Amino acid sequence: MKKWEANIRKVTPYVPGEQPKRADVIKLNTNENPYPPSPKVAEALRQISAEPMRKYPDPEARQLVEAIAREEGVRQEQIFVGVGSDDVLAMIFLTFFNSEKPILFPDITYSFYDVWADMLRIPYEQQPLNDAFEIESRDYDKENGGVIFPNPNAPTGALLGLSAIEDILAHNQDVIVVVDEAYIDFGGTTCTGLLDSYENLIVVKTFSKSRSMAGMRIGYAIAGEELIRYLNDVKYSFNSYTMNQAAILLGTAAAEDRAYFEETRQKIIATREQAKKELKRLGFSFADSQANFLFVTHERVPAEELFTVLKEQGIYVRYFKKPRIDNYLRITIGTDEEMGQLYAFLRDYLKKR
Ligand SMILES: *Cc1c(COP(=O)(O)O)cnc(C)c1O
């Protein structure tokens, strides 16, 4: 071993879902939105010119922050934007999780949390979901250095009600509590209404799922002004220009089109409710997802086998070979047509099997 190797920060990176090169794939593996971004985004894109790109972008991304604040009904000083919510969450870990005590998050959850904690050397303790794959709020009633969970949770889709969230907040007033609402627009109620009562709450949202803009990389945190100031201090100590010119303009256009946002999220909710019926009929069971995916297990056929035959068929879903969930598939809600092809293939395969 070389001497310098001892001083390298060695990490086990997060592994994102596959982005296949072939175009003819039915892609239900990374929770992207099957519908395009708002037509207002396409219009704004046509108006972008190259000349302003010689200058640095607005480090405060003021235009985008204003549009988000207006949509969320909060003050601009309560919004922090970043390069996808992954960037926002990483900044939150760096800024707020500096205790010797472990931070708490579920055992089955977004698999980036333990990666950031390991990279930043933050101690953590994972709280097991119950047998129905739900978060038990009393598990978060113990000494800790911070709390984070997605709501709805990923990859289960299970929604925690506002009273359970308030219960977690009430028992954790000495630490920062982060609610990752990547999927909240598909059926849950945002907990931003609790911000006025709990100054230690941070709510994180993204344009990647409900606004169909995963490729543009836009996410944000909503919190009290004081916490947002701390986040900005860390951001400006790291990289002042996280949001590029195009992301600021196109994100603003997306945020301003509330009608299109409503229309697409309702379409996905309707397709998901139909998917629950179809998949139940085919012998699958699942937690009652309020997200844009279902986390399913089949009564007879192993998940890994289904993952493989679906992939051969050009239908990509997500399979995690991890304890407790290695017989489950996470299926993103696509268009009605894509879902129809999924049901048809499964119907046929399961009949012969
Ligand atoms: C998708 C996702 C994110 C990150 O999304 P970005 O594309 O980085 O905004 C964060 N948390 C959860 C739970 C997610 O599923």
The ligand as an SDF file (V2000), in Angstrom:
LIG
                    3D

 15 15  0  0  0  0  0  0  0  0999 V2000
  -35.5520   11.3380   -6.4340 C   0  0  0  0  0  0  0  0  0  0  0  0
  -35.3140   11.5990   -4.9770 C   0  0  0  0  0  0  0  0  0  0  0  0
  -34.5170   12.6560   -4.5440 C   0  0  0  0  0  0  0  0  0  0  0  0
  -33.5940   13.4400   -5.4170 C   0  0  0  0  0  0  0  0  0  0  0  0
  -34.0510   13.9840   -6.4870 O   0  0  0  0  0  0  0  0  0  0  0  0
  -33.2390   15.0730   -7.3070 P   0  0  0  0  0  0  0  0  0  0  0  0
  -33.3860   14.6020   -8.7010 O   0  0  0  0  0  0  0  0  0  0  0  0
  -31.8200   15.1230   -6.8540 O   0  0  0  0  0  0  0  0  0  0  0  0
  -33.9650   16.3200   -7.0110 O   0  0  0  0  0  0  0  0  0  0  0  0
  -34.4340   12.9140   -3.2000 C   0  0  0  0  0  0  0  0  0  0  0  0
  -35.0700   12.1530   -2.3000 N   0  0  0  0  0  0  0  0  0  0  0  0
  -35.8110   11.1170   -2.6770 C   0  0  0  0  0  0  0  0  0  0  0  0
  -36.4750   10.3010   -1.6420 C   0  0  0  0  0  0  0  0  0  0  0  0
  -35.9430   10.7860   -4.0180 C   0  0  0  0  0  0  0  0  0  0  0  0
  -36.6220    9.7220   -4.3900 O   0  0  0  0  0  0  0  0  0  0  0  0
  1  2  1  0
  2  3  1  0
  2 14  2  0
  3  4  1  0
  3 10  2  0
  4  5  1  0
  5  6  1  0
  6  7  2  0
  6  8  1  0
  6  9  1  0
 10 11  1  0
 11 12  2  0
 12 13  1  0
 12 14  1  0
 14 15  1  0
M  END
$$$$
